Amino acid sequence: KTAAFTIAILQQLTAEKNRKVSAGSPRALIVTPTRELAIQIGESFSTYGKFTNITNTVIFGGVKQGNQTRILQEGVDVLVATPGRLLDLMNQGYVSLRNVGWSVLDEADRMLDMGFIHDVRKIIAKLPPKRQSLFFSATMPPEIVELSKKILGNPARVTIQPEMTTAEKVKQSICFAEKADKPALLTHVLRENHDKATLVFTRTKHGADKITRFLKKAGITSNAIHGNKSQTARQIALENIKKGYTKVLIATDIAARGIDIDDLQLVINYDLPNIAETYVHRIGRTGRAGADGQAISFCDKEERAYLKDIQKLIKQTIPEAKIQYTREITNKESSASQEESRTPRNFREALPSKINHRKKTGKPGKIPDHLQSRLAVKKTENKELNSKGEVIRPRRIIRLKKN
């Protein structure tokens, strides 16, 4: 897909006579939702245009703008940008779209999911009316169809229908497990597939960090990639798995959208996505360009409804995988168990499980026999300890109010 518009734009720019590079005014603009995808597209332009004199740069948020504005002032042919940083630099006067002859909106449906549609509309309003526009989207919800009508004029629509869908190409399996057992299950699967580059998906940023921490305790090196990570950390994480320095990458859906990792052999859905289409995007990270791919999904009781929606969408039943694993007792659970064993059982059973402390009307009743005996024992113990000069702190204080 990236090659489809990259090579076409390079061809058009190369054929353009009297092409001039103006400061802050590119001839081609590509807008994409995430930093990683923007960098990936920029690398594609550099690779495919290696033997041309066509220049490109990438701008995105999360880093200082100094280097980006310096390159823009020198002038570039192609600008790849995320919506927020592009609008920011436009408002500061560093970018002008008056000379754009080719505009590309990539991953349009993800723009909608991430709340960038309003920014995209502002960018479109600044584009010259005479231009060629390309619009890419994996799905076409009503909002995206409406947006495409505003961007495009009498467009040619191309729908790619592969011979085999993603769900058919990738070997899929489902593992049913309690939520508390997922860490042990993930650790087991990763150890069994230690030689495979693996992408683990989770629904939340906090969940991604949590997985990284417990894998580290299990002796498995991994990196997390999500919106709260700095751009530097995200790039290091991607480079580590692409170059084989690490085998495991933990990611949220937004951060991983559009990422292309060569020889990614395994995708693990630690959390099932609550949107069925997202499942297809996730497992589509593996089994690319004719290679074999495998996807393993963990499903707890609360996620059964998500699984039903996914199977309905892909029109197949995902086979269940029976995986034998041992749940490791955490330090917290172990210490809690030890503390429980140290607590005197006769003390826990000395008092009834429920005592009614509400004030009753009418004539007060006498103190119950089991409480009288308990109080008598405590008085005797306190007298003996006081005579020895020792002080005891009561484990439980019972106050009896008189009417």
HUMOUR-V640337 format. One record per residue. N is the residue number from 1. RES is the residue in one letter. PHI is phi in whole degrees, -180 to 180 (* if undefined). NEAR is the number of other C-alpha atoms within 12 Angstrom. Layout:
n->{N & N}
res->{RES & RES}
phi->{PHI & PHI}
near->{NEAR & NEAR}
This chain:
n->{1 & 2 & 3 & 4 & 5 & 6 & 7 & 8 & 9 & 10 & 11 & 12 & 13 & 14 & 15 & 16 & 17 & 18 & 19 & 20 & 21 & 22 & 23 & 24 & 25 & 26 & 27 & 28 & 29 & 30 & 31 & 32 & 33 & 34 & 35 & 36 & 37 & 38 & 39 & 40 & 41 & 42 & 43 & 44 & 45 & 46 & 47 & 48 & 49 & 50 & 51 & 52 & 53 & 54 & 55 & 56 & 57 & 58 & 59 & 60 & 61 & 62 & 63 & 64 & 65 & 66 & 67 & 68 & 69 & 70 & 71 & 72 & 73 & 74 & 75 & 76 & 77 & 78 & 79 & 80 & 81 & 82 & 83 & 84 & 85 & 86 & 87 & 88 & 89 & 90 & 91 & 92 & 93 & 94 & 95 & 96 & 97 & 98 & 99 & 100 & 101 & 102 & 103 & 104 & 105 & 106 & 107 & 108 & 109 & 110 & 111 & 112 & 113 & 114 & 115 & 116 & 117 & 118 & 119 & 120 & 121 & 122 & 123 & 124 & 125 & 126 & 127 & 128 & 129 & 130 & 131 & 132 & 133 & 134 & 135 & 136 & 137 & 138 & 139 & 140 & 141 & 142 & 143 & 144 & 145 & 146 & 147 & 148 & 149 & 150 & 151 & 152 & 153 & 154 & 155 & 156 & 157 & 158 & 159 & 160 & 161 & 162 & 163 & 164 & 165 & 166 & 167 & 168 & 169 & 170 & 171 & 172 & 173 & 174 & 175 & 176 & 177 & 178 & 179 & 180 & 181 & 182 & 183 & 184 & 185 & 186 & 187 & 188 & 189 & 190 & 191 & 192 & 193 & 194 & 195 & 196 & 197 & 198 & 199 & 200 & 201 & 202 & 203 & 204 & 205 & 206 & 207 & 208 & 209 & 210 & 211 & 212 & 213 & 214 & 215 & 216 & 217 & 218 & 219 & 220 & 221 & 222 & 223 & 224 & 225 & 226 & 227 & 228 & 229 & 230 & 231 & 232 & 233 & 234 & 235 & 236 & 237 & 238 & 239 & 240 & 241 & 242 & 243 & 244 & 245 & 246 & 247 & 248 & 249 & 250 & 251 & 252 & 253 & 254 & 255 & 256 & 257 & 258 & 259 & 260 & 261 & 262 & 263 & 264 & 265 & 266 & 267 & 268 & 269 & 270 & 271 & 272 & 273 & 274 & 275 & 276 & 277 & 278 & 279 & 280 & 281 & 282 & 283 & 284 & 285 & 286 & 287 & 288 & 289 & 290 & 291 & 292 & 293 & 294 & 295 & 296 & 297 & 298 & 299 & 300 & 301 & 302 & 303 & 304 & 305 & 306 & 307 & 308 & 309 & 310 & 311 & 312 & 313 & 314 & 315 & 316 & 317 & 318 & 319 & 320 & 321 & 322 & 323 & 324 & 325 & 326 & 327 & 328 & 329 & 330 & 331 & 332 & 333 & 334 & 335 & 336 & 337 & 338 & 339 & 340 & 341 & 342 & 343 & 344 & 345 & 346 & 347 & 348 & 349 & 350 & 351 & 352 & 353 & 354 & 355 & 356 & 357 & 358 & 359 & 360 & 361 & 362 & 363 & 364 & 365 & 366 & 367 & 368 & 369 & 370 & 371 & 372 & 373 & 374 & 375 & 376 & 377 & 378 & 379 & 380 & 381 & 382 & 383 & 384 & 385 & 386 & 387 & 388 & 389 & 390 & 391 & 392 & 393 & 394 & 395 & 396 & 397 & 398 & 399 & 400 & 401 & 402 & 403}
res->{K & T & A & A & F & T & I & A & I & L & Q & Q & L & T & A & E & K & N & R & K & V & S & A & G & S & P & R & A & L & I & V & T & P & T & R & E & L & A & I & Q & I & G & E & S & F & S & T & Y & G & K & F & T & N & I & T & N & T & V & I & F & G & G & V & K & Q & G & N & Q & T & R & I & L & Q & E & G & V & D & V & L & V & A & T & P & G & R & L & L & D & L & M & N & Q & G & Y & V & S & L & R & N & V & G & W & S & V & L & D & E & A & D & R & M & L & D & M & G & F & I & H & D & V & R & K & I & I & A & K & L & P & P & K & R & Q & S & L & F & F & S & A & T & M & P & P & E & I & V & E & L & S & K & K & I & L & G & N & P & A & R & V & T & I & Q & P & E & M & T & T & A & E & K & V & K & Q & S & I & C & F & A & E & K & A & D & K & P & A & L & L & T & H & V & L & R & E & N & H & D & K & A & T & L & V & F & T & R & T & K & H & G & A & D & K & I & T & R & F & L & K & K & A & G & I & T & S & N & A & I & H & G & N & K & S & Q & T & A & R & Q & I & A & L & E & N & I & K & K & G & Y & T & K & V & L & I & A & T & D & I & A & A & R & G & I & D & I & D & D & L & Q & L & V & I & N & Y & D & L & P & N & I & A & E & T & Y & V & H & R & I & G & R & T & G & R & A & G & A & D & G & Q & A & I & S & F & C & D & K & E & E & R & A & Y & L & K & D & I & Q & K & L & I & K & Q & T & I & P & E & A & K & I & Q & Y & T & R & E & I & T & N & K & E & S & S & A & S & Q & E & E & S & R & T & P & R & N & F & R & E & A & L & P & S & K & I & N & H & R & K & K & T & G & K & P & G & K & I & P & D & H & L & Q & S & R & L & A & V & K & K & T & E & N & K & E & L & N & S & K & G & E & V & I & R & P & R & R & I & I & R & L & K & K & N}
phi->{* & -61 & -63 & -58 & -93 & -66 & -65 & -63 & -68 & -60 & -62 & -66 & -67 & -65 & -80 & -72 & -86 & 55 & -70 & -122 & -100 & -105 & -62 & 69 & -133 & -73 & -89 & -131 & -129 & -120 & -111 & -140 & -75 & -120 & -63 & -61 & -68 & -61 & -63 & -64 & -68 & -60 & -65 & -65 & -62 & -66 & -70 & -71 & -102 & -55 & -100 & -117 & -102 & -82 & -105 & -146 & -148 & -122 & -125 & -158 & -82 & 90 & -136 & -66 & -89 & -53 & -64 & -66 & -69 & -62 & -66 & -62 & -68 & -74 & 97 & -138 & -81 & -123 & -119 & -108 & -147 & -91 & -59 & -62 & -66 & -61 & -61 & -60 & -72 & -66 & -66 & -83 & 89 & -84 & -129 & -126 & -102 & -66 & -102 & -67 & -104 & -137 & -125 & -127 & -111 & -103 & 54 & -61 & -67 & -71 & -58 & -64 & -61 & -89 & 80 & -94 & -59 & -64 & -65 & -64 & -62 & -65 & -67 & -60 & -63 & -93 & -78 & -68 & -66 & -93 & -166 & -104 & -116 & -125 & -133 & -119 & -154 & -74 & -128 & -127 & -68 & -54 & -63 & -72 & -61 & -63 & -65 & -62 & -66 & -78 & -84 & -105 & -120 & 49 & -79 & -90 & -101 & -119 & -116 & -91 & -116 & -67 & -62 & -129 & -72 & -56 & -64 & -84 & -76 & -92 & -75 & -110 & -154 & -123 & -120 & -86 & -154 & -67 & -58 & -68 & -92 & -60 & -58 & -66 & -65 & -63 & -58 & -64 & -63 & -67 & -68 & -71 & -120 & -64 & -93 & -104 & -69 & -129 & -113 & -107 & -100 & -133 & -77 & -124 & -66 & -60 & -63 & -64 & -65 & -63 & -62 & -59 & -67 & -75 & -69 & -62 & -64 & -85 & 85 & -111 & -80 & -151 & -126 & -110 & -135 & -160 & -63 & -83 & -78 & -67 & -62 & -62 & -63 & -67 & -67 & -63 & -61 & -67 & -63 & -60 & -80 & -67 & -92 & 85 & -69 & -128 & -107 & -125 & -125 & -101 & -145 & -92 & -62 & -64 & -67 & -91 & -62 & 84 & -69 & -117 & -115 & -63 & 58 & -76 & -97 & -141 & -118 & -119 & -92 & -64 & -116 & -72 & -72 & -84 & -117 & -60 & -60 & -63 & -60 & -65 & -63 & -63 & -71 & -72 & -71 & -114 & 68 & -93 & 53 & 83 & -80 & -78 & -143 & -135 & -131 & -117 & -118 & -98 & -137 & -101 & -58 & -71 & -102 & -60 & -66 & -64 & -63 & -62 & -65 & -64 & -66 & -67 & -69 & -85 & 59 & -158 & -94 & -76 & -68 & -84 & -108 & -91 & -115 & -87 & -146 & -113 & -80 & -83 & -79 & -73 & -60 & -65 & -67 & -65 & -67 & -66 & -66 & -66 & -63 & -62 & -71 & -78 & -71 & -60 & -65 & -64 & -73 & -64 & -96 & -70 & -111 & -66 & -66 & -142 & -118 & -87 & -98 & -69 & -75 & -101 & -86 & 90 & -71 & -66 & -86 & -78 & -67 & -57 & -59 & -66 & -78 & -59 & -65 & -66 & -65 & -65 & -63 & -66 & -62 & -63 & -62 & -64 & -62 & -66 & -69 & -63 & -66 & -91 & 79 & -105 & -121 & -117 & -95 & -64 & -75 & -150 & -107 & -116 & -103 & -111 & -96 & -96 & -76}
near->{23 & 30 & 20 & 20 & 29 & 35 & 23 & 23 & 36 & 31 & 21 & 23 & 30 & 21 & 14 & 16 & 8 & 8 & 18 & 20 & 27 & 24 & 25 & 34 & 33 & 39 & 40 & 42 & 48 & 49 & 45 & 46 & 45 & 42 & 40 & 40 & 35 & 40 & 33 & 31 & 41 & 35 & 24 & 29 & 36 & 27 & 20 & 25 & 27 & 16 & 13 & 19 & 21 & 34 & 35 & 42 & 37 & 41 & 46 & 35 & 28 & 21 & 20 & 16 & 20 & 15 & 15 & 28 & 30 & 19 & 27 & 34 & 23 & 22 & 26 & 35 & 43 & 46 & 49 & 45 & 43 & 41 & 39 & 29 & 35 & 41 & 30 & 23 & 30 & 26 & 16 & 14 & 17 & 28 & 38 & 31 & 37 & 26 & 30 & 34 & 29 & 37 & 40 & 43 & 40 & 39 & 36 & 40 & 35 & 35 & 34 & 31 & 23 & 24 & 18 & 29 & 29 & 19 & 25 & 39 & 26 & 22 & 35 & 32 & 16 & 25 & 32 & 22 & 20 & 17 & 23 & 29 & 32 & 35 & 38 & 35 & 30 & 26 & 25 & 21 & 18 & 13 & 21 & 30 & 21 & 17 & 28 & 31 & 20 & 21 & 33 & 27 & 17 & 12 & 15 & 13 & 16 & 13 & 13 & 13 & 9 & 12 & 10 & 16 & 22 & 31 & 35 & 23 & 25 & 33 & 28 & 35 & 29 & 33 & 35 & 31 & 29 & 20 & 21 & 20 & 25 & 33 & 34 & 29 & 38 & 45 & 35 & 23 & 35 & 32 & 22 & 17 & 22 & 22 & 19 & 29 & 35 & 44 & 50 & 47 & 44 & 39 & 30 & 27 & 23 & 20 & 24 & 35 & 28 & 22 & 37 & 30 & 21 & 25 & 30 & 18 & 18 & 21 & 15 & 26 & 29 & 37 & 36 & 43 & 45 & 35 & 28 & 20 & 24 & 21 & 24 & 20 & 20 & 32 & 30 & 23 & 33 & 39 & 25 & 23 & 32 & 24 & 18 & 24 & 19 & 25 & 34 & 45 & 45 & 43 & 43 & 38 & 40 & 35 & 39 & 39 & 38 & 34 & 38 & 32 & 34 & 26 & 27 & 36 & 33 & 41 & 48 & 46 & 44 & 46 & 43 & 44 & 34 & 23 & 24 & 25 & 29 & 34 & 39 & 34 & 37 & 48 & 45 & 40 & 41 & 38 & 32 & 27 & 20 & 18 & 19 & 25 & 33 & 34 & 42 & 40 & 42 & 42 & 35 & 24 & 18 & 18 & 28 & 23 & 18 & 25 & 37 & 25 & 24 & 31 & 25 & 18 & 21 & 26 & 16 & 17 & 18 & 28 & 17 & 19 & 20 & 15 & 23 & 17 & 20 & 15 & 19 & 21 & 15 & 17 & 12 & 11 & 14 & 13 & 13 & 14 & 14 & 12 & 13 & 13 & 12 & 13 & 14 & 12 & 12 & 10 & 15 & 15 & 13 & 18 & 22 & 14 & 9 & 9 & 14 & 12 & 11 & 12 & 14 & 12 & 9 & 8 & 9 & 13 & 14 & 13 & 17 & 16 & 12 & 16 & 20 & 16 & 15 & 22 & 23 & 15 & 15 & 21 & 16 & 14 & 19 & 19 & 16 & 15 & 15 & 13 & 11 & 11 & 10 & 12 & 13 & 16 & 11 & 13 & 13 & 14 & 12 & 17 & 13 & 19 & 13 & 15 & 12}
